[in-house]
Amino acid sequence: MSVAEKRPVSSKLLSRINEIQKYTDPNFMEDDTLLAKSKIEIILAQRDRIEKIGSDLEKISKLRDCLNHPAFGEISTLKQKFEDLRMVHNDQYVMSEKLIADTQALLETYHNLVCYMC
């Protein structure tokens, strides 16, 4: 152990010698500015995307009152009602398909009778 290492101030200084050399390096600031330039280039490359995100966030902000309306709190209770309506709709759809098929069969029978009589 050297004399300098025995003194507390000197030992702290020696333990941080690598950090001190880093900050005294004349190219240290160039590395930071290069990093900043790279960040700027990345941001500018994504400019359109960032602007679109910004405009979308503004639209959402304007719609906040509409989206937070108390009526939307009742959606969970309305879910069952919509399910019931969906079932009725499906039943009516099946019935209409059957009615269409029956009507087409009757029209075909009518057409055949008219053609047979002529």
Stockholm file with secondary structure:
# STOCKHOLM 1.0

chainA/1-118         MSVAEKRPVSSKLLSRINEIQKYTDPNFMEDDTLLAKSKIEIILAQRDRIEKIGSDLEKISKLRDCLNHPAFGEISTLKQKFEDLRMVHNDQYVMSEKLIADTQALLETYHNLVCYMC
#=GR chainA/1-118 SS CCHHHHSHHHHHHHHTHHHHHHHHCTTHHHHHHHHHHHHHHHHHHTHHHHHHHHHHHHHHHHTHHHHTCGGGGGHHHHHHHHHHHHHHHHHHHHHHHHHHHHHHHHHHHHHHHHHHHC
#=GC SS_cons         CCHHHHSHHHHHHHHTHHHHHHHHCTTHHHHHHHHHHHHHHHHHHTHHHHHHHHHHHHHHHHTHHHHTCGGGGGHHHHHHHHHHHHHHHHHHHHHHHHHHHHHHHHHHHHHHHHHHHC
//
